[in-house]
Structures are given as structure tokens and as C-alpha cells.
Amino acid sequence: MRTLVFIISLTAVAATTSWAADATAGKAVYDKSCKSCHGPDGAGNPAIAKMFKVEMRDLKSPDVQALSDGDIKKIITDGKGKMKPVASVSGAAADNVVAYLRTLK
């Protein structure tokens, strides 16, 4: 019985680990697909904000960090306001970007 519990526990840990988002991979995607508008530290690119006549929220801010992972992923994949969907970032890549954004706080 102990062996069975151990095997089930080990399987659960392995499954969780393999499905966990990768912040390091997310940084690479962010640098390629997000950094030009949102800046290297998530504070936003003032020139882009001025060009689009928008106020970009700092991705480190408490209000952005309070969004759920699902909400952030939806913004990446569906867009919001003047931000268009990022077609090149979906699925696991979007999860990885969310994981990276969580490291900014």
C-alpha cells in the first residue's frame, strides 16, 4: 500500500512539474514579442504609448499583478483595447509569458 501511495505521489509531482509554465522560456518569448511595446521591465514604451494615444499600465503594478493567469493569457491571445492579439504567442508560450510576468513583481 505504501508503494502504491508513493508511486501515485511521484506521478502527481512529475505531472505537475512537466505542465508548469517556464518563466525563463517566457522571458525569451516576451523579449521577442512583447518588449518593443511593453519595455524591457514591463513599464511600457513611452513612444508606443504616445503613438497609440494610450496609457500603458506597468506590468509590475499591483492592478496588473492582481489579474488571474487566465485573464492575462486572454489579453495576450485575444488583445484588449488598442492592443491586438499576439498571434505568435499562444498555448504553452502564452502560459510561459504569464509565468515570466509574475517574476516582474
N, C-alpha and C positions, 0 to 999 in steps of 0.2 A: 504494500500500500504506500509506504514512504517513497519507494522508487517511482511509482505512478505519479504521485504529487510532485516530486522533484522534476520529472520529465515534463509534466504539464506546465509547471512554473518556468522551466527553462525555455520551453517553446513559446510561452507568452512573452518572456523577456526578449527573445530573439525576434519575434514578430514585431514587437513594439520598436525595437531598435532599427529594424530594416525599413519600417514605414515612417520613422521620424524624419522630419524635414531637416535639411542640411544648410545651416546658416552660411557656411563657407561657400558652398555652391551658390547660395542665394546672393552673396556679395558679388560673385562673378557675373551673374545674370543682371543684378542691379547696376553694376558698373557699365555693362553693355547696353542695357535697355532703359534705364531709369535715371541715371546720373546726370545726363545732359539737361534734364528739366528740374530734377529734384536736388541736384547738387551732390557733392561727394559725401556730405554728412547729413543729408536729408533736410537741410534748412531751406532748400529751394534756390533756384537760379533767378536772381532778380531781373535779368534781361528777358528771360522767358515769361516771367510773371507780368512784366510791363507790356511785352508784345501782345500777350493774350488778354491783357487787362483783367487779371485775376490776382487774388491774394492767395498765395500757396501757403498752406499750413505746414509748419515744421513737422516732419515725420517723427521727431523725438518728443513732440509736445504731448502732454497728458491726454488731450482730447483725441489725438490720433492713436496713441498707445492704448486708449480705453476701448477702441473698436475691437470687435471679435476678429479672430483669424479669418473666419468666413467672410466677414464684411470687407476686410482689406483685400482678400483674394478676389471678391466680386468687383471691387473697384478696379483692380488690375486687369481682370479679364473682360469686364463689361464697360469700363470707363465711368466717369462721373463728372457732371458739369461739362466744362470745356476739355477735360481730359478724355481722349479717345481710348478705346480698349487697346491694350498692348497685345497685338495678335501673336507676337513671337514668344509670349510668356503665358503658358497655360499649364494645367495639371501639376505635376511634381515641381516644375520650375517655379510656378506661382507660389506653391507651398514653401519652397526654399527661400524665395524673396521675402515672404511674410516672416519666416524664421530669422532672416537677416535683419529685417526692420525691428524686430523685437530686441535685437542686440544694441540698437541705437539709443534706447532709453537709458 
